[in-house]
Amino acid sequence: MSTQRAESLDEILIAEYLRRHPDFFLRQRELAAELHIPHDVRPARSLIEYQVQVLRDETARLRARLDELLRIARSNDRLMRQLHRLTLELLDADSLETVCDALRQSLQQSFHVDAVHIILITALPAQANASVWPPDHPSAARLAKLLGGDRPICGRLNDEDMRLAFGELATGVKSAALIPLADGATQGLLAIGSHNPKHYRPDQGTIFLRQLGALLERAIQRHLSASRA
């Protein structure tokens, strides 16, 4: 069989396949966009229009992705500026109580957090606008089991764990971010809650939460060390 005849037969088979599978280009959108069809071929006009639509759809998808990346970048920039402002406020705090007040006010006003609860577990004397537990507190072991390590955990909690983390503030909290505090002789928890059950999710990133926890750890330890001296 000659090459020309073989190519002709291949074209016939391809054409027949396309007739039997009219949705072929719907499943092969990238191929449809790559085809070259002369504009003066009238029967091909609908396919050209389809190619144009494929390119428009791809452009719209890329534009939506770019818009999403820009939104994330703006959100991250806003978070970093707010975290920087909070850092300065904690550096200016002259007592552990002022540290806790400044943190709570910043989270509620700048970050729109619905509930903030701080638990400090320490043998050192501490005057703070927070729950201060001695190391042998009955709930200390339960809290350590709930946290399970040094990484923040996010999501929805059962009622018992919610009361453990938020105390009297647990009412109305539907999702939470629990940030372990561990620095020197002090252990504890920064609990952040939202009335929105979907606000904090197990699959969300925790970089900002870890930075926030490290910042609070340093501020707390600085004032506890000063009181011990």
C-alpha positions in Angstrom: 0.0 0.0 0.0 1.4 3.4 -1.0 2.1 6.0 1.6 -0.4 8.4 0.0 -3.1 5.7 0.1 -2.3 4.8 3.7 -2.6 8.5 4.8 -5.9 8.7 3.0 -7.2 5.7 4.8 -6.0 7.1 8.1 -7.9 10.3 7.4 -11.0 8.3 6.7 -10.7 6.4 9.9 -10.0 9.6 11.9 -13.1 11.3 10.3 -15.2 8.3 11.1 -14.0 8.2 14.7 -14.8 11.9 15.1 -18.3 11.4 13.7 -18.9 8.6 16.2 -17.5 10.7 19.1 -18.7 14.2 18.6 -17.6 15.1 22.1 -13.9 14.3 21.3 -12.8 17.9 21.5 -14.6 18.5 24.7 -12.4 15.8 26.2 -9.3 17.0 24.4 -9.5 20.7 24.9 -5.8 21.3 24.6 -5.6 19.5 21.3 -8.5 21.6 20.0 -6.6 24.8 20.9 -3.5 23.5 19.0 -5.2 22.7 15.7 -4.6 24.9 12.7 -7.7 25.5 10.6 -7.7 28.0 7.6 -10.3 30.7 8.2 -11.6 30.5 4.6 -12.8 26.9 5.1 -16.5 27.4 5.8 -17.3 24.0 7.3 -14.6 24.5 9.9 -16.0 27.8 11.2 -17.7 26.1 14.2 -14.5 24.4 15.2 -12.6 27.7 14.9 -15.2 29.3 17.2 -14.8 26.4 19.6 -11.0 27.0 19.6 -11.6 30.6 20.4 -13.9 29.6 23.2 -11.3 27.2 24.6 -8.7 30.0 24.6 -11.2 32.4 26.3 -12.0 29.8 28.9 -8.3 29.2 29.6 -7.6 33.0 29.8 -10.5 33.3 32.2 -9.1 30.5 34.3 -5.6 32.0 34.4 -7.0 35.4 35.2 -9.0 33.9 38.1 -5.9 32.2 39.4 -3.9 35.4 39.2 -6.6 37.3 41.0 -6.6 34.6 43.7 -2.8 34.8 44.1 -3.0 38.6 44.3 -5.7 38.3 47.0 -3.5 35.9 49.0 -0.5 38.2 48.6 -2.5 41.2 49.9 -3.8 39.2 52.8 -0.4 38.0 53.8 1.0 41.5 53.6 -1.8 42.7 55.8 -1.1 39.9 58.3 2.6 40.7 58.4 1.9 44.4 59.0 -0.5 43.6 61.8 2.0 41.1 63.3 4.7 43.7 63.2 2.4 46.2 65.0 1.6 43.6 67.6 5.3 42.9 68.1 6.0 46.6 68.9 3.1 46.7 71.3 4.4 43.6 73.2 7.9 45.1 73.3 6.4 48.2 74.9 4.4 46.2 77.5 5.8 46.8 81.0 4.2 43.8 82.7 2.9 40.4 82.0 -0.7 41.7 82.5 -0.1 44.4 79.8 1.3 41.7 77.5 -1.9 39.7 77.7 -4.1 42.7 77.4 -2.2 44.0 74.3 -2.4 40.6 72.7 -6.1 40.2 73.3 -7.0 43.7 72.1 -4.9 43.3 68.9 -6.4 39.9 68.0 -9.9 41.1 68.6 -9.7 44.4 66.9 -7.1 44.0 64.1 -7.6 40.3 63.4 -11.3 40.1 64.2 -11.0 37.2 66.6 -14.2 36.4 68.6 -12.5 34.7 71.6 -9.0 34.8 73.1 -7.9 32.8 76.1 -4.4 32.4 77.5 -3.4 29.6 79.9 0.0 29.7 81.6 1.3 26.7 83.4 4.2 27.8 85.6 5.6 27.5 89.1 6.7 31.1 89.0 4.5 33.8 90.5 2.6 35.5 87.8 0.1 38.3 87.7 -1.6 38.2 84.4 -4.9 38.7 82.7 -4.9 35.0 81.9 -5.6 31.6 83.5 -2.4 30.8 85.5 -2.1 27.1 86.5 0.6 25.5 88.7 2.3 22.5 87.1 0.2 20.1 89.2 -3.1 21.6 88.2 -5.7 18.9 87.6 -6.3 20.0 84.0 -2.6 20.4 83.0 -2.3 16.8 81.8 -5.5 16.9 79.9 -4.4 20.0 78.1 -1.0 18.4 77.2 -2.9 15.4 75.8 -5.2 17.7 73.8 -2.3 19.6 72.2 -0.3 16.5 71.6 2.9 18.4 70.8 4.3 21.8 69.8 2.3 22.5 66.6 -0.9 24.5 66.4 -4.0 22.6 65.8 -7.1 24.0 64.1 -10.7 22.9 63.6 -13.8 22.1 65.6 -13.5 20.8 69.2 -16.0 18.7 71.3 -17.7 20.5 74.2 -15.3 19.2 76.8 -12.2 20.2 75.0 -13.7 23.6 74.1 -14.3 24.3 77.8 -10.8 23.2 78.7 -9.3 25.5 76.1 -11.6 28.5 76.5 -13.1 28.3 80.0 -16.0 30.6 80.4 -15.4 32.0 76.8 -16.3 28.6 75.3 -20.0 29.6 74.7 -20.5 30.5 71.1 -17.1 29.3 69.9 -17.6 27.0 66.9 -14.0 26.5 65.6 -10.6 27.2 67.2 -6.9 27.5 66.7 -4.9 26.1 69.7 -1.3 27.4 69.8 0.9 25.6 72.3 3.2 27.8 74.4 6.5 26.2 75.6 9.5 28.2 76.7 11.7 27.5 79.6 9.8 26.9 82.8 6.5 28.0 81.4 4.0 25.9 79.4 0.6 26.9 78.3 -1.8 27.7 75.5 -3.0 30.5 73.4 -6.6 29.6 72.3 -8.2 31.6 69.5 -11.9 31.0 68.7 -14.4 32.0 66.0 -18.2 31.9 65.9 -17.9 30.6 62.4 -17.6 26.8 62.4 -15.6 26.9 59.1 -13.2 29.7 60.0 -10.4 27.4 61.5 -9.9 24.2 59.6 -7.6 21.2 60.1 -6.1 21.6 56.6 -5.2 25.3 56.9 -1.6 26.7 57.1 -0.2 27.5 60.5 2.8 29.6 59.8 1.2 32.8 61.1 -0.1 31.0 64.2 3.4 29.6 65.0 4.9 33.0 64.6 2.3 34.4 66.9 2.9 31.7 69.5 6.7 32.3 69.4 6.2 36.0 69.9 3.9 35.5 72.9 6.3 33.0 74.4 9.2 35.5 74.3 7.1 38.3 75.8 5.8 36.1 78.6 9.2 34.6 79.4 10.8 38.1 79.5 8.4 39.3 82.2 8.4 36.0 84.2 12.2 36.1 84.3 12.2 39.7 85.4 9.8 38.8 88.3 11.9 35.9 89.4 15.0 38.1 89.5 
